[in-house]
Amino acid sequence: RVKYGAGLAFHPKQESSFVWLLKGSNTNDFMSYWVEGDTWIFRAPAPAGPRRKRFKAGSCVTTDNNGHIFALKSRYNEFYRYDVATDLWDTLAPMPFDMGGHRRKVKRGAALCYAGGDSIWAFKGGNTWQFFHYSMDRDTWIEKEAIGLGQSLKRVKGGGSLTWCPEQQRVYALK
């Protein structure tokens, strides 16, 4: 069953439409739904990483316009890229743990969104205000101004979400 830590991303493959699923639920299952064929297809499993751990609550995915799906693994801050054409995963730079001298893990409320060019934006979740920019060209994470320091001092927990609006060139966020 699909439970916590699941994520969906739409990205076509050749002439077909596919919805890509990171199952989460304490698994490494990665699948695609072939829309025209009304069929689920198992793909190369998401990486277990150096600690041999599975994807749990707080894990999330996004896609770019270049045939890749990106997955952020909760609790371990591991970051991966899946190539739609080759069915292979690459390991990328992990999201930083440090926050003012405290070790903070990616947890519930984590979110990713692709924002054109080489930009991915992310919430760390886990009851933090941390907001990051990931540069695909440099394979680096840059912490940005903390989110939510305006009217609401609530931090990002379960339900955190990000999306990109290309017409306005803005990232929209829910926390």
C-alpha positions in Angstrom: 0.0 0.0 0.0 1.0 3.6 -0.6 1.4 5.5 2.7 3.8 8.1 4.0 6.7 9.3 2.0 5.1 8.8 -1.4 5.4 11.3 -4.2 4.1 11.7 -7.8 5.7 13.6 -10.7 4.5 13.8 -14.3 7.0 13.5 -17.1 6.4 12.1 -20.6 8.7 9.4 -22.0 9.1 9.5 -25.8 5.6 9.8 -27.3 3.8 8.5 -24.1 2.5 10.1 -21.0 3.9 8.8 -17.6 3.2 9.5 -14.0 6.2 8.5 -11.9 5.6 7.2 -8.3 8.0 7.0 -5.4 6.0 4.7 -3.3 7.6 5.6 0.1 5.8 3.4 2.7 9.2 2.2 4.0 10.1 0.8 0.6 12.5 1.7 -2.3 9.7 1.0 -4.9 9.7 3.2 -7.9 7.1 2.8 -10.6 5.5 4.6 -13.5 1.9 4.7 -14.7 1.7 4.5 -18.5 -1.4 6.7 -19.1 -2.3 5.5 -22.6 -1.8 1.8 -21.7 -3.5 2.1 -18.2 -0.7 0.1 -16.8 1.8 0.3 -13.8 5.4 -0.5 -14.6 8.1 -1.3 -12.0 11.3 0.7 -12.6 14.8 0.5 -11.1 14.3 0.8 -7.3 15.1 4.1 -5.6 18.6 3.8 -4.1 19.0 2.4 -0.6 22.0 4.6 -0.1 25.1 4.1 2.0 23.0 3.2 5.1 20.8 0.8 3.1 17.6 2.6 4.2 14.2 2.9 2.6 12.1 5.9 1.8 9.8 6.9 4.6 7.5 9.8 5.7 9.0 13.1 4.5 10.5 11.8 1.3 9.5 13.7 -1.8 10.0 13.9 -5.6 10.0 16.4 -8.5 10.8 16.3 -12.2 12.6 18.7 -14.5 12.1 19.3 -18.3 15.1 17.2 -19.2 14.0 13.6 -18.5 14.9 13.4 -14.8 13.1 12.7 -11.6 14.7 13.9 -8.3 14.1 12.2 -5.0 14.9 13.5 -1.5 15.1 10.8 1.2 13.8 11.8 4.6 15.9 11.2 7.8 19.1 10.8 5.8 19.0 14.0 3.6 20.1 11.8 0.6 19.3 13.2 -2.8 19.1 11.2 -6.0 18.4 11.7 -9.8 16.6 9.2 -11.9 17.1 9.2 -15.7 13.9 8.4 -17.5 15.7 7.3 -20.7 18.2 4.8 -19.1 16.2 3.7 -16.0 19.3 4.5 -13.8 19.8 6.5 -10.6 22.6 8.9 -9.7 23.6 10.1 -6.3 23.7 13.8 -5.8 24.9 16.1 -3.0 22.8 15.5 0.1 20.8 18.3 1.7 22.8 19.9 4.5 22.1 18.7 8.1 23.4 21.8 9.9 21.1 24.5 11.2 22.7 27.0 13.5 24.8 24.3 15.1 22.0 21.8 15.4 21.7 18.7 13.2 18.3 18.7 11.4 17.1 15.9 9.2 14.6 16.0 6.3 11.3 15.0 7.8 7.5 15.3 7.3 6.7 18.5 5.5 9.7 18.2 3.2 8.9 19.3 -0.4 10.6 19.8 -3.8 9.7 21.7 -6.9 11.6 22.3 -10.1 11.6 26.0 -11.1 13.2 26.0 -14.6 16.8 26.3 -15.6 19.0 24.5 -13.1 16.8 25.3 -10.1 15.1 23.1 -7.6 13.5 24.6 -4.4 13.0 22.6 -1.2 11.5 22.7 2.3 13.4 20.6 4.8 10.2 20.1 6.9 10.6 18.5 10.3 9.3 21.6 12.2 11.9 23.9 10.7 11.8 27.1 8.7 14.5 25.9 6.4 14.1 26.7 2.7 16.8 25.7 0.1 17.8 26.3 -3.5 19.5 23.4 -5.2 21.7 24.2 -8.3 21.7 21.2 -10.7 24.7 22.7 -12.6 26.8 22.9 -9.4 25.3 20.0 -7.5 25.0 22.3 -4.4 22.4 23.3 -1.9 22.2 26.9 -0.8 20.1 27.8 2.3 17.8 30.8 1.6 15.9 33.2 3.9 13.8 31.3 6.4 10.2 30.8 5.4 7.3 32.0 7.6 8.8 34.8 9.6 6.0 37.1 8.6 2.5 37.0 10.2 2.7 33.3 11.1 5.6 32.0 13.1 4.5 28.4 12.4 7.2 26.1 11.0 7.0 23.7 8.2 5.6 20.3 9.3 3.5 17.6 7.6 1.6 19.0 4.7 4.4 21.3 3.5 4.2 21.8 -0.3 5.9 23.8 -3.1 4.9 24.5 -6.7 6.4 26.6 -9.5 4.3 29.1 -11.5 6.3 29.7 -14.7 4.1 32.6 -15.9 4.9 34.6 -12.8 8.4 33.1 -12.2 7.5 32.4 -8.6 7.5 29.5 -6.2 4.4 29.2 -4.1 4.5 27.5 -0.7 2.1 26.0 1.9 3.1 25.1 5.4 
